[in-house]
Amino acid sequence: MSKKVVVFDFDRTIIDGDSDRWVITHLGLSPLFNQLYSTLPWNSLMNRMMEELHFQGKTVEDIGDCLKQMPLHPKIISAIKSAHSMGCELWIVSDANQFYIKTILEQYQLLGFFKEMITNPTFVDDEGRLRIMPYHDFKLHPHGCTLCPSHMCKGLILERIQASAGENGKSTTIYIGDGGGDYCPSLKIRETDHVMPRKNFPLWERINSDPSLVKASVHDWSNGEELESTLLHLISTVDGNPSLYASTESDLTSKVQGKTAATIELCHSL
């Protein structure tokens, strides 16, 4: 049986909104953000926002409490649990950051369902300030991809995931995303794979501008219900069983109790 690998983006995919903008809005940073928006790369801008929060007396705990209020569609929760129960290896590849993603997934008891999270690393310095670092050290080790931002090439990351998944035989990848940064990995997956772009978002628009460039099968979605139904149908098709696997939420949750938390990718470069 083919190994099934499901790779999720995070912002506007697992969560309906954007975690960076959620913190900016709810902790009162919108004026400074708007002032600096065009002057800094996104990753550097977010790190600057953390500096400002620290200056204003906000703690890492305050940021975490803000993130825990982010809503998560119940169908996304059940999709993740069902995909895991159906034998899929789940990954997150995101241009958000380690602290934000980990905090939100832990809030919804989902962290243990993922094999690994690859994102921009974070740490709390000696002064108690949250620092956000680039995944790729673009000054010392530029990735060279013209499609991706300098601090993260998701295409290179996906190639590494696929190489790892295919070490012991055949694998099928399902890639789910929404943004322009998800276009590069969508070009790298194979004819036997699947890409799920969110309808009317940048990834969907870029794919539709020239569908011939994407080798994989394309399946769009608009909301949590559509993501769940499309994903579980694809998984069951890979298994050769078009009927979806049924299991109660309590059964699914019990299968991951005691499972260690997902490994957090802290490297700055591949």
Phi and psi restraints in degrees (value plus and minus 20) as a CYANA .aco file:
   2 SER   PHI     -88.4   -48.4
   2 SER   PSI     116.4   156.4
   3 LYS   PHI     -90.0   -50.0
   3 LYS   PSI     116.0   156.0
   4 LYS   PHI    -127.5   -87.5
   4 LYS   PSI     100.1   140.1
   5 VAL   PHI    -137.3   -97.3
   5 VAL   PSI     102.8   142.8
   6 VAL   PHI    -133.9   -93.9
   6 VAL   PSI     101.4   141.4
   7 VAL   PHI    -131.3   -91.3
   7 VAL   PSI     100.6   140.6
   8 PHE   PHI    -125.2   -85.2
   8 PHE   PSI     116.3   156.3
   9 ASP   PHI     -92.2   -52.2
   9 ASP   PSI     152.5   192.5
  10 PHE   PHI    -131.6   -91.6
  10 PHE   PSI     -87.1   -47.1
  11 ASP   PHI     -84.3   -44.3
  11 ASP   PSI     112.2   152.2
  12 ARG   PHI      41.7    81.7
  12 ARG   PSI      -3.2    36.8
  13 THR   PHI    -148.7  -108.7
  13 THR   PSI     -91.3   -51.3
  14 ILE   PHI     -90.8   -50.8
  14 ILE   PSI     -69.9   -29.9
  15 ILE   PHI    -116.8   -76.8
  15 ILE   PSI     130.1   170.1
  16 ASP   PHI     -95.9   -55.9
  16 ASP   PSI     -47.1    -7.1
  17 GLY   PHI    -124.2   -84.2
  17 GLY   PSI    -177.2  -137.2
  18 ASP   PHI    -139.9   -99.9
  18 ASP   PSI     102.2   142.2
  19 SER   PHI     -86.0   -46.0
  19 SER   PSI     -57.8   -17.8
  20 ASP   PHI     -80.9   -40.9
  20 ASP   PSI     -69.9   -29.9
  21 ARG   PHI     -88.3   -48.3
  21 ARG   PSI     -49.9    -9.9
  22 TRP   PHI     -80.6   -40.6
  22 TRP   PSI     -68.6   -28.6
  23 VAL   PHI     -84.9   -44.9
  23 VAL   PSI     -64.4   -24.4
  24 ILE   PHI     -77.8   -37.8
  24 ILE   PSI     -66.0   -26.0
  25 THR   PHI     -90.1   -50.1
  25 THR   PSI     -68.3   -28.3
  26 HIS   PHI     -98.2   -58.2
  26 HIS   PSI     -37.8     2.2
  27 LEU   PHI    -128.1   -88.1
  27 LEU   PSI      -3.8    36.2
  28 GLY   PHI      55.3    95.3
  28 GLY   PSI      11.1    51.1
  29 LEU   PHI    -122.2   -82.2
  29 LEU   PSI     -14.2    25.8
  30 SER   PHI     -77.2   -37.2
  30 SER   PSI     -63.8   -23.8
  31 PRO   PHI     -79.7   -39.7
  31 PRO   PSI     -66.3   -26.3
  32 LEU   PHI     -87.5   -47.5
  32 LEU   PSI     -59.9   -19.9
  33 PHE   PHI     -78.8   -38.8
  33 PHE   PSI     -67.5   -27.5
  34 ASN   PHI     -83.9   -43.9
  34 ASN   PSI     -53.5   -13.5
  35 GLN   PHI     -88.5   -48.5
  35 GLN   PSI     -58.8   -18.8
  36 LEU   PHI    -118.2   -78.2
  36 LEU   PSI     -25.4    14.6
  37 TYR   PHI     -71.7   -31.7
  37 TYR   PSI     -63.7   -23.7
  38 SER   PHI    -109.6   -69.6
  38 SER   PSI     -17.4    22.6
  39 THR   PHI    -126.0   -86.0
  39 THR   PSI     -35.1     4.9
  40 LEU   PHI    -154.0  -114.0
  40 LEU   PSI     128.8   168.8
  41 PRO   PHI     -80.3   -40.3
  41 PRO   PSI     133.5   173.5
  42 TRP   PHI     -75.5   -35.5
  42 TRP   PSI     -68.0   -28.0
  43 ASN   PHI     -81.1   -41.1
  43 ASN   PSI     -63.0   -23.0
  44 SER   PHI     -86.7   -46.7
  44 SER   PSI     -56.0   -16.0
  45 LEU   PHI     -84.2   -44.2
  45 LEU   PSI     -62.0   -22.0
  46 MET   PHI     -85.7   -45.7
  46 MET   PSI     -57.8   -17.8
  47 ASN   PHI     -84.9   -44.9
  47 ASN   PSI     -57.1   -17.1
  48 ARG   PHI     -85.0   -45.0
  48 ARG   PSI     -55.8   -15.8
  49 MET   PHI     -84.6   -44.6
  49 MET   PSI     -56.9   -16.9
  50 MET   PHI     -86.7   -46.7
  50 MET   PSI     -56.2   -16.2
  51 GLU   PHI     -81.8   -41.8
  51 GLU   PSI     -62.5   -22.5
  52 GLU   PHI     -86.3   -46.3
  52 GLU   PSI     -61.6   -21.6
  53 LEU   PHI     -80.3   -40.3
  53 LEU   PSI     -61.4   -21.4
  54 HIS   PHI     -83.9   -43.9
  54 HIS   PSI     -61.3   -21.3
  55 PHE   PHI     -81.4   -41.4
  55 PHE   PSI     -54.6   -14.6
  56 GLN   PHI    -101.6   -61.6
  56 GLN   PSI     -20.9    19.1
  57 GLY   PHI      71.6   111.6
  57 GLY   PSI     -13.7    26.3
  58 LYS   PHI     -97.2   -57.2
  58 LYS   PSI     119.3   159.3
  59 THR   PHI    -120.3   -80.3
  59 THR   PSI     149.2   189.2
  60 VAL   PHI     -80.3   -40.3
  60 VAL   PSI     -55.6   -15.6
  61 GLU   PHI     -84.5   -44.5
  61 GLU   PSI     -57.5   -17.5
  62 ASP   PHI     -82.2   -42.2
  62 ASP   PSI     -61.9   -21.9
  63 ILE   PHI     -84.7   -44.7
  63 ILE   PSI     -63.2   -23.2
  64 GLY   PHI     -82.2   -42.2
  64 GLY   PSI     -62.4   -22.4
  65 ASP   PHI     -82.2   -42.2
  65 ASP   PSI     -57.2   -17.2
  66 CYS   PHI     -84.1   -44.1
  66 CYS   PSI     -65.7   -25.7
  67 LEU   PHI     -83.9   -43.9
  67 LEU   PSI     -54.0   -14.0
  68 LYS   PHI     -87.1   -47.1
  68 LYS   PSI     -34.1     5.9
  69 GLN   PHI    -106.9   -66.9
  69 GLN   PSI     -26.2    13.8
  70 MET   PHI     -86.9   -46.9
  70 MET   PSI     110.4   150.4
  71 PRO   PHI     -95.2   -55.2
  71 PRO   PSI     130.2   170.2
  72 LEU   PHI    -152.6  -112.6
  72 LEU   PSI     105.3   145.3
  73 HIS   PHI     -81.4   -41.4
  73 HIS   PSI     111.6   151.6
  74 PRO   PHI     -78.1   -38.1
  74 PRO   PSI     -49.1    -9.1
  75 LYS   PHI     -93.3   -53.3
  75 LYS   PSI     -47.0    -7.0
  76 ILE   PHI     -88.6   -48.6
  76 ILE   PSI     -62.1   -22.1
  77 ILE   PHI     -79.6   -39.6
  77 ILE   PSI     -68.8   -28.8
  78 SER   PHI     -88.4   -48.4
  78 SER   PSI     -52.2   -12.2
  79 ALA   PHI     -83.7   -43.7
  79 ALA   PSI     -63.8   -23.8
  80 ILE   PHI     -83.0   -43.0
  80 ILE   PSI     -66.5   -26.5
  81 LYS   PHI     -85.3   -45.3
  81 LYS   PSI     -61.4   -21.4
  82 SER   PHI     -87.5   -47.5
  82 SER   PSI     -63.0   -23.0
  83 ALA   PHI     -80.7   -40.7
  83 ALA   PSI     -61.0   -21.0
  84 HIS   PHI     -83.6   -43.6
  84 HIS   PSI     -64.2   -24.2
  85 SER   PHI     -84.0   -44.0
  85 SER   PSI     -49.8    -9.8
  86 MET   PHI    -103.4   -63.4
  86 MET   PSI     -11.1    28.9
  87 GLY   PHI      72.4   112.4
  87 GLY   PSI      -6.2    33.8
  88 CYS   PHI    -102.3   -62.3
  88 CYS   PSI     127.8   167.8
  89 GLU   PHI    -113.2   -73.2
  89 GLU   PSI      97.6   137.6
  90 LEU   PHI    -123.6   -83.6
  90 LEU   PSI     113.5   153.5
  91 TRP   PHI    -147.1  -107.1
  91 TRP   PSI     135.8   175.8
  92 ILE   PHI    -139.3   -99.3
  92 ILE   PSI     109.0   149.0
  93 VAL   PHI    -145.2  -105.2
  93 VAL   PSI      91.1   131.1
  94 SER   PHI    -163.8  -123.8
  94 SER   PSI     125.5   165.5
  95 ASP   PHI    -112.0   -72.0
  95 ASP   PSI      -2.7    37.3
  96 ALA   PHI     -99.3   -59.3
  96 ALA   PSI    -149.9  -109.9
  97 ASN   PHI    -175.2  -135.2
  97 ASN   PSI     143.1   183.1
  98 GLN   PHI     -76.4   -36.4
  98 GLN   PSI     -68.1   -28.1
  99 PHE   PHI     -85.0   -45.0
  99 PHE   PSI     -64.8   -24.8
 100 TYR   PHI     -82.3   -42.3
 100 TYR   PSI     -70.5   -30.5
 101 ILE   PHI     -84.8   -44.8
 101 ILE   PSI     -67.3   -27.3
 102 LYS   PHI     -80.7   -40.7
 102 LYS   PSI     -62.3   -22.3
 103 THR   PHI     -81.6   -41.6
 103 THR   PSI     -65.4   -25.4
 104 ILE   PHI     -89.5   -49.5
 104 ILE   PSI     -63.8   -23.8
 105 LEU   PHI     -84.1   -44.1
 105 LEU   PSI     -59.3   -19.3
 106 GLU   PHI     -85.4   -45.4
 106 GLU   PSI     -56.2   -16.2
 107 GLN   PHI     -79.7   -39.7
 107 GLN   PSI     -56.1   -16.1
 108 TYR   PHI    -121.8   -81.8
 108 TYR   PSI      -7.1    32.9
 109 GLN   PHI      35.4    75.4
 109 GLN   PSI      25.4    65.4
 110 LEU   PHI    -135.6   -95.6
 110 LEU   PSI     -29.9    10.1
 111 LEU   PHI     -78.2   -38.2
 111 LEU   PSI     -60.7   -20.7
 112 GLY   PHI     -89.5   -49.5
 112 GLY   PSI     -28.9    11.1
 113 PHE   PHI    -101.6   -61.6
 113 PHE   PSI     -32.9     7.1
 114 PHE   PHI    -122.3   -82.3
 114 PHE   PSI     117.2   157.2
 115 LYS   PHI     -87.8   -47.8
 115 LYS   PSI     -63.4   -23.4
 116 GLU   PHI    -178.5  -138.5
 116 GLU   PSI     131.8   171.8
 117 MET   PHI    -138.9   -98.9
 117 MET   PSI     100.7   140.7
 118 ILE   PHI    -134.5   -94.5
 118 ILE   PSI      95.7   135.7
 119 THR   PHI    -179.9  -139.9
 119 THR   PSI    -195.9  -155.9
 120 ASN   PHI     -92.7   -52.7
 120 ASN   PSI     106.2   146.2
 121 PRO   PHI     -91.9   -51.9
 121 PRO   PSI     136.3   176.3
 122 THR   PHI    -154.7  -114.7
 122 THR   PSI     138.6   178.6
 123 PHE   PHI    -174.6  -134.6
 123 PHE   PSI     140.1   180.1
 124 VAL   PHI    -123.2   -83.2
 124 VAL   PSI     102.0   142.0
 125 ASP   PHI     -99.9   -59.9
 125 ASP   PSI    -199.0  -159.0
 126 ASP   PHI     -84.1   -44.1
 126 ASP   PSI     -40.8    -0.8
 127 GLU   PHI    -110.2   -70.2
 127 GLU   PSI     -21.0    19.0
 128 GLY   PHI      66.9   106.9
 128 GLY   PSI      -6.0    34.0
 129 ARG   PHI    -113.2   -73.2
 129 ARG   PSI     116.3   156.3
 130 LEU   PHI     -97.8   -57.8
 130 LEU   PSI     106.6   146.6
 131 ARG   PHI    -134.1   -94.1
 131 ARG   PSI     116.1   156.1
 132 ILE   PHI    -131.4   -91.4
 132 ILE   PSI     103.0   143.0
 133 MET   PHI    -128.7   -88.7
 133 MET   PSI     137.8   177.8
 134 PRO   PHI     -96.0   -56.0
 134 PRO   PSI     124.3   164.3
 135 TYR   PHI     -84.5   -44.5
 135 TYR   PSI     -70.3   -30.3
 136 HIS   PHI    -112.1   -72.1
 136 HIS   PSI     112.5   152.5
 137 ASP   PHI     -98.3   -58.3
 137 ASP   PSI      69.2   109.2
 138 PHE   PHI     -90.9   -50.9
 138 PHE   PSI     -33.4     6.6
 139 LYS   PHI    -103.1   -63.1
 139 LYS   PSI     -61.8   -21.8
 140 LEU   PHI    -112.0   -72.0
 140 LEU   PSI     -54.9   -14.9
 141 HIS   PHI    -155.3  -115.3
 141 HIS   PSI      50.8    90.8
 142 PRO   PHI     -83.2   -43.2
 142 PRO   PSI     120.2   160.2
 143 HIS   PHI    -101.3   -61.3
 143 HIS   PSI     -38.8     1.2
 144 GLY   PHI      60.4   100.4
 144 GLY   PSI     -14.8    25.2
 145 CYS   PHI    -109.2   -69.2
 145 CYS   PSI     105.4   145.4
 146 THR   PHI    -102.3   -62.3
 146 THR   PSI     -31.0     9.0
 147 LEU   PHI    -106.6   -66.6
 147 LEU   PSI     -39.4     0.6
 148 CYS   PHI    -134.7   -94.7
 148 CYS   PSI     137.2   177.2
 149 PRO   PHI     -83.0   -43.0
 149 PRO   PSI     136.0   176.0
 150 SER   PHI     -82.7   -42.7
 150 SER   PSI     -45.7    -5.7
 151 HIS   PHI    -112.9   -72.9
 151 HIS   PSI     -24.1    15.9
 152 MET   PHI    -182.3  -142.3
 152 MET   PSI     102.7   142.7
 153 CYS   PHI    -130.8   -90.8
 153 CYS   PSI      86.3   126.3
 154 LYS   PHI     -89.1   -49.1
 154 LYS   PSI     -44.7    -4.7
 155 GLY   PHI     -84.2   -44.2
 155 GLY   PSI     -64.5   -24.5
 156 LEU   PHI     -83.2   -43.2
 156 LEU   PSI     -59.8   -19.8
 157 ILE   PHI     -83.8   -43.8
 157 ILE   PSI     -64.0   -24.0
 158 LEU   PHI     -83.3   -43.3
 158 LEU   PSI     -59.4   -19.4
 159 GLU   PHI     -79.0   -39.0
 159 GLU   PSI     -59.4   -19.4
 160 ARG   PHI     -86.2   -46.2
 160 ARG   PSI     -61.7   -21.7
 161 ILE   PHI     -82.7   -42.7
 161 ILE   PSI     -64.8   -24.8
 162 GLN   PHI     -86.2   -46.2
 162 GLN   PSI     -58.0   -18.0
 163 ALA   PHI     -83.5   -43.5
 163 ALA   PSI     -60.8   -20.8
 164 SER   PHI     -86.8   -46.8
 164 SER   PSI     -62.1   -22.1
 165 ALA   PHI     -88.1   -48.1
 165 ALA   PSI     -49.6    -9.6
 166 GLY   PHI    -112.4   -72.4
 166 GLY   PSI     -13.8    26.2
 167 GLU   PHI     -81.7   -41.7
 167 GLU   PSI     -55.9   -15.9
 168 ASN   PHI    -130.8   -90.8
 168 ASN   PSI       5.2    45.2
 169 GLY   PHI     114.4   154.4
 169 GLY   PSI    -185.8  -145.8
 170 LYS   PHI     -91.3   -51.3
 170 LYS   PSI     124.7   164.7
 171 SER   PHI    -159.6  -119.6
 171 SER   PSI     134.0   174.0
 172 THR   PHI    -142.9  -102.9
 172 THR   PSI     110.9   150.9
 173 THR   PHI    -127.6   -87.6
 173 THR   PSI     115.5   155.5
 174 ILE   PHI    -137.4   -97.4
 174 ILE   PSI      98.4   138.4
 175 TYR   PHI    -129.2   -89.2
 175 TYR   PSI     107.5   147.5
 176 ILE   PHI    -141.8  -101.8
 176 ILE   PSI     102.6   142.6
 177 GLY   PHI    -181.5  -141.5
 177 GLY   PSI    -195.8  -155.8
 178 ASP   PHI    -159.7  -119.7
 178 ASP   PSI     -49.5    -9.5
 179 GLY   PHI    -115.3   -75.3
 179 GLY   PSI     153.8   193.8
 180 GLY   PHI     -81.3   -41.3
 180 GLY   PSI     -51.1   -11.1
 181 GLY   PHI     -88.5   -48.5
 181 GLY   PSI     -33.6     6.4
 182 ASP   PHI    -109.5   -69.5
 182 ASP   PSI     -21.9    18.1
 183 TYR   PHI     -93.1   -53.1
 183 TYR   PSI     -64.1   -24.1
 184 CYS   PHI     -75.8   -35.8
 184 CYS   PSI     -71.3   -31.3
 185 PRO   PHI     -83.5   -43.5
 185 PRO   PSI     -49.4    -9.4
 186 SER   PHI     -85.6   -45.6
 186 SER   PSI     -46.9    -6.9
 187 LEU   PHI     -99.6   -59.6
 187 LEU   PSI     -39.0     1.0
 188 LYS   PHI    -115.6   -75.6
 188 LYS   PSI     -36.3     3.7
 189 ILE   PHI     -98.1   -58.1
 189 ILE   PSI     140.1   180.1
 190 ARG   PHI    -113.0   -73.0
 190 ARG   PSI     155.1   195.1
 191 GLU   PHI     -82.1   -42.1
 191 GLU   PSI     -49.7    -9.7
 192 THR   PHI    -104.7   -64.7
 192 THR   PSI     -21.6    18.4
 193 ASP   PHI    -117.3   -77.3
 193 ASP   PSI    -198.8  -158.8
 194 HIS   PHI    -158.3  -118.3
 194 HIS   PSI     121.8   161.8
 195 VAL   PHI    -141.9  -101.9
 195 VAL   PSI     116.3   156.3
 196 MET   PHI    -138.8   -98.8
 196 MET   PSI      69.9   109.9
 197 PRO   PHI    -103.8   -63.8
 197 PRO   PSI     123.8   163.8
 198 ARG   PHI     -95.2   -55.2
 198 ARG   PSI     107.8   147.8
 199 LYS   PHI     -82.5   -42.5
 199 LYS   PSI     115.7   155.7
 200 ASN   PHI      49.2    89.2
 200 ASN   PSI      -2.9    37.1
 201 PHE   PHI    -127.2   -87.2
 201 PHE   PSI     148.4   188.4
 202 PRO   PHI     -74.4   -34.4
 202 PRO   PSI     -60.8   -20.8
 203 LEU   PHI     -82.1   -42.1
 203 LEU   PSI     -66.2   -26.2
 204 TRP   PHI     -79.6   -39.6
 204 TRP   PSI     -62.1   -22.1
 205 GLU   PHI     -86.1   -46.1
 205 GLU   PSI     -60.5   -20.5
 206 ARG   PHI     -89.3   -49.3
 206 ARG   PSI     -59.9   -19.9
 207 ILE   PHI     -82.6   -42.6
 207 ILE   PSI     -63.6   -23.6
 208 ASN   PHI     -92.2   -52.2
 208 ASN   PSI     -37.0     3.0
 209 SER   PHI     -89.4   -49.4
 209 SER   PSI     -47.4    -7.4
 210 ASP   PHI    -178.6  -138.6
 210 ASP   PSI      60.7   100.7
 211 PRO   PHI     -79.5   -39.5
 211 PRO   PSI     -42.8    -2.8
 212 SER   PHI     -86.9   -46.9
 212 SER   PSI     -37.5     2.5
 213 LEU   PHI     -96.8   -56.8
 213 LEU   PSI     -39.2     0.8
 214 VAL   PHI    -118.4   -78.4
 214 VAL   PSI      99.1   139.1
 215 LYS   PHI     -97.0   -57.0
 215 LYS   PSI     -53.1   -13.1
 216 ALA   PHI     -93.4   -53.4
 216 ALA   PSI     143.6   183.6
 217 SER   PHI     -91.8   -51.8
 217 SER   PSI     119.7   159.7
 218 VAL   PHI    -130.6   -90.6
 218 VAL   PSI     110.1   150.1
 219 HIS   PHI    -154.7  -114.7
 219 HIS   PSI      88.1   128.1
 220 ASP   PHI    -105.7   -65.7
 220 ASP   PSI     145.0   185.0
 221 TRP   PHI    -172.0  -132.0
 221 TRP   PSI     139.1   179.1
 222 SER   PHI    -141.6  -101.6
 222 SER   PSI     -46.9    -6.9
 223 ASN   PHI    -170.6  -130.6
 223 ASN   PSI    -198.0  -158.0
 224 GLY   PHI     -80.0   -40.0
 224 GLY   PSI     -60.8   -20.8
 225 GLU   PHI     -82.1   -42.1
 225 GLU   PSI     -64.1   -24.1
 226 GLU   PHI     -90.2   -50.2
 226 GLU   PSI     -57.1   -17.1
 227 LEU   PHI     -80.5   -40.5
 227 LEU   PSI     -67.7   -27.7
 228 GLU   PHI     -81.7   -41.7
 228 GLU   PSI     -70.2   -30.2
 229 SER   PHI     -84.5   -44.5
 229 SER   PSI     -60.8   -20.8
 230 THR   PHI     -87.4   -47.4
 230 THR   PSI     -66.5   -26.5
 231 LEU   PHI     -81.6   -41.6
 231 LEU   PSI     -68.5   -28.5
 232 LEU   PHI     -88.0   -48.0
 232 LEU   PSI     -52.3   -12.3
 233 HIS   PHI     -85.1   -45.1
 233 HIS   PSI     -63.5   -23.5
 234 LEU   PHI     -83.4   -43.4
 234 LEU   PSI     -61.7   -21.7
 235 ILE   PHI     -82.1   -42.1
 235 ILE   PSI     -65.5   -25.5
 236 SER   PHI     -86.3   -46.3
 236 SER   PSI     -52.1   -12.1
 237 THR   PHI     -87.8   -47.8
 237 THR   PSI     -61.1   -21.1
 238 VAL   PHI     -79.9   -39.9
 238 VAL   PSI     -57.4   -17.4
 239 ASP   PHI     -95.8   -55.8
 239 ASP   PSI     -28.5    11.5
 240 GLY   PHI      59.6    99.6
 240 GLY   PSI      -2.3    37.7
 241 ASN   PHI    -151.4  -111.4
 241 ASN   PSI      80.2   120.2
 242 PRO   PHI     -86.6   -46.6
 242 PRO   PSI     -36.2     3.8
 243 SER   PHI    -101.3   -61.3
 243 SER   PSI     111.9   151.9
 244 LEU   PHI     -92.1   -52.1
 244 LEU   PSI     124.5   164.5
 245 TYR   PHI     -89.6   -49.6
 245 TYR   PSI     110.9   150.9
 246 ALA   PHI    -130.2   -90.2
 246 ALA   PSI     113.6   153.6
 247 SER   PHI    -178.0  -138.0
 247 SER   PSI     126.8   166.8
 248 THR   PHI     -96.8   -56.8
 248 THR   PSI     137.3   177.3
 249 GLU   PHI     -81.8   -41.8
 249 GLU   PSI     -55.9   -15.9
 250 SER   PHI     -86.7   -46.7
 250 SER   PSI     -57.9   -17.9
 251 ASP   PHI     -83.5   -43.5
 251 ASP   PSI     -63.5   -23.5
 252 LEU   PHI     -84.3   -44.3
 252 LEU   PSI     -62.9   -22.9
 253 THR   PHI     -84.6   -44.6
 253 THR   PSI     -59.4   -19.4
 254 SER   PHI     -84.1   -44.1
 254 SER   PSI     -46.8    -6.8
 255 LYS   PHI     -91.3   -51.3
 255 LYS   PSI     -40.4    -0.4
 256 VAL   PHI    -129.9   -89.9
 256 VAL   PSI     -18.5    21.5
 257 GLN   PHI     -85.4   -45.4
 257 GLN   PSI     112.4   152.4
 258 GLY   PHI      69.5   109.5
 258 GLY   PSI     -30.5     9.5
 259 LYS   PHI     -93.9   -53.9
 259 LYS   PSI     116.2   156.2
 260 THR   PHI     -88.3   -48.3
 260 THR   PSI     133.6   173.6
 261 ALA   PHI     -82.7   -42.7
 261 ALA   PSI     134.2   174.2
 262 ALA   PHI     -79.9   -39.9
 262 ALA   PSI     124.9   164.9
 263 THR   PHI     -86.6   -46.6
 263 THR   PSI     114.5   154.5
 264 ILE   PHI    -120.2   -80.2
 264 ILE   PSI     105.7   145.7
 265 GLU   PHI     -98.7   -58.7
 265 GLU   PSI      94.3   134.3
 266 LEU   PHI    -127.5   -87.5
 266 LEU   PSI     -23.1    16.9
 267 CYS   PHI     -85.1   -45.1
 267 CYS   PSI     131.4   171.4
 268 HIS   PHI    -111.8   -71.8
 268 HIS   PSI     -35.7     4.3
 269 SER   PHI    -170.1  -130.1
 269 SER   PSI     142.5   182.5
